[in-house]
Amino acid sequence: MIDTSVDLGGLRMATPVATASGTFGYGFEYVGALDYSKLGAVTAKGIRLNPWPGNGMPRHCEVAGGLVNAIGLQGTGIEHFLDITVPHYMEQVRNAPPMIVNIWGGSVEEYAEVARRLTEAAATEEGRIIGAIECNVSCPNVKEGGHTFGQDPAVLNRLVKAVREKTTLPLIVKLAPNVPDIRPYVRACEDGGADALSMINTIPAMVIDIEKRRPVLANRTGGLSGRGIHPAAVKLVYDAHNATKLPILAMGGVYEAKDAIEFMLAGATAVAVGTATFTDPSVAEKVYDGMVDYCERHGFASVADLTAALV
Ligand SMILES: Cc1cc2nc3c(=O)[nH]c(=O)nc-3n(C[C@H](O)[C@H](O)[C@H](O)COP(=O)(O)O)c2cc1C
């Protein structure tokens, strides 16, 4: 019997397989499509303080090797999330795995306030399923010039410290992949008090309709996810792991167990399945089964032993 449990910076996961934010709704939408007992965590779609409409349509486009999306972080806001979404998730999902709540905002203060509200809620019976906070730092710092939080180590450090001050929940920081060297960002998170890192978010991308000579997405540009980004994500996980002791939740093109195992060998503690869910809603379950099978075939008693087991 393989021990499939992992500890992601204080978030105890029964299995190393999670779902990635924005690709699994708010968790309850997939009831009946897969066995939730094979998930170590479910990551909810990004949430901020107030409701947010996201971008205009069209906002996604399938491409060779993946998907380009510009959903624009559409969401209901923290109040609806805590009052309606979280209780509904607990009601609908039997033996629900812990929820990682992905948060974002237009200012450091907004992130901190959302984190405070979540921490308060997690201490109650109705909110006890909230297991961790994941900060999406790939969005613009509206209050301070519009640059992305995740592309300036000093700003990132300030953000992580501010959120840390407001939460005792495991704090995961989801790094932006489009930086020349990931290490200063890893250190900024570590110094700021993060418990774990997650990577990678989508890679900036654009698709053009050559007949119309127009961008396909209403937002003009978007983010690439799926198979095509997987090797780049493995490299970033490998680099980050070599720069820190923080555990890493790895994502980017996990379609089968092989992809997840690559992430683990490169240094990840757990993996998340994203875009692949759109073509096969039960793919996370298959990834889990394949990881267990791999451990059995290769003599690993625990999936945690796969972390950084690269020869
Ligand atoms: C449609 C869509 C919506 C997403 N929404 C979010 C989000 O709200 N917050 C976030 O941090 N990442 C979001 N992501 C990024 C994913 O969580 C993940 O990091 C990325 O897609 C790479 O994994 P994948 O290749 O397995 O999809 C979104 C991705 C997609 C495709």
Ligand as a Chemical Component Dictionary entry (heavy atoms), coordinates in Angstrom:
data_LIG
# 
_chem_comp.id                   LIG 
_chem_comp.type                 NON-POLYMER 
_chem_comp.pdbx_formal_charge   0 
_chem_comp.three_letter_code    LIG 
# 
loop_
_chem_comp_atom.comp_id 
_chem_comp_atom.atom_id 
_chem_comp_atom.alt_atom_id 
_chem_comp_atom.type_symbol 
_chem_comp_atom.charge 
_chem_comp_atom.model_Cartn_x 
_chem_comp_atom.model_Cartn_y 
_chem_comp_atom.model_Cartn_z 
_chem_comp_atom.pdbx_ordinal 
LIG C1  C1  C 0 -9.563 29.020 -18.307 1  
LIG C2  C2  C 0 -8.474 29.232 -17.292 2  
LIG C3  C3  C 0 -8.719 30.020 -16.177 3  
LIG C4  C4  C 0 -7.715 30.229 -15.223 4  
LIG N1  N1  N 0 -7.983 31.003 -14.119 5  
LIG C5  C5  C 0 -7.022 31.179 -13.174 6  
LIG C6  C6  C 0 -7.287 31.924 -11.985 7  
LIG O1  O1  O 0 -8.414 32.397 -11.746 8  
LIG N2  N2  N 0 -6.265 32.115 -11.098 9  
LIG C7  C7  C 0 -5.013 31.581 -11.318 10 
LIG O2  O2  O 0 -4.107 31.771 -10.481 11 
LIG N3  N3  N 0 -4.753 30.834 -12.415 12 
LIG C8  C8  C 0 -5.706 30.627 -13.330 13 
LIG N4  N4  N 0 -5.441 29.845 -14.446 14 
LIG C9  C9  C 0 -4.116 29.212 -14.594 15 
LIG C10 C10 C 0 -4.150 27.738 -14.169 16 
LIG O3  O3  O 0 -4.509 27.607 -12.820 17 
LIG C11 C11 C 0 -2.769 27.059 -14.397 18 
LIG O4  O4  O 0 -1.795 27.707 -13.629 19 
LIG C12 C12 C 0 -2.344 27.076 -15.857 20 
LIG O5  O5  O 0 -3.448 26.916 -16.718 21 
LIG C13 C13 C 0 -1.296 26.013 -16.169 22 
LIG O6  O6  O 0 -1.789 24.716 -15.946 23 
LIG P1  P1  P 0 -2.433 23.809 -17.135 24 
LIG O7  O7  O 0 -1.479 23.866 -18.294 25 
LIG O8  O8  O 0 -2.561 22.439 -16.554 26 
LIG O9  O9  O 0 -3.742 24.416 -17.453 27 
LIG C14 C14 C 0 -6.444 29.639 -15.409 28 
LIG C15 C15 C 0 -6.211 28.836 -16.532 29 
LIG C16 C16 C 0 -7.201 28.613 -17.466 30 
LIG C17 C17 C 0 -6.917 27.750 -18.651 31 
# 
loop_
_chem_comp_bond.comp_id 
_chem_comp_bond.atom_id_1 
_chem_comp_bond.atom_id_2 
_chem_comp_bond.value_order 
_chem_comp_bond.pdbx_ordinal 
LIG C1  C2  SING 1  
LIG C2  C3  SING 2  
LIG C2  C16 DOUB 3  
LIG C3  C4  DOUB 4  
LIG C4  N1  SING 5  
LIG C4  C14 SING 6  
LIG N1  C5  DOUB 7  
LIG C5  C6  SING 8  
LIG C5  C8  SING 9  
LIG C6  O1  DOUB 10 
LIG C6  N2  SING 11 
LIG N2  C7  SING 12 
LIG C7  O2  DOUB 13 
LIG C7  N3  SING 14 
LIG N3  C8  DOUB 15 
LIG C8  N4  SING 16 
LIG N4  C9  SING 17 
LIG N4  C14 SING 18 
LIG C9  C10 SING 19 
LIG C10 O3  SING 20 
LIG C10 C11 SING 21 
LIG C11 O4  SING 22 
LIG C11 C12 SING 23 
LIG C12 O5  SING 24 
LIG C12 C13 SING 25 
LIG C13 O6  SING 26 
LIG O6  P1  SING 27 
LIG P1  O7  DOUB 28 
LIG P1  O8  SING 29 
LIG P1  O9  SING 30 
LIG C14 C15 DOUB 31 
LIG C15 C16 SING 32 
LIG C16 C17 SING 33 
# 
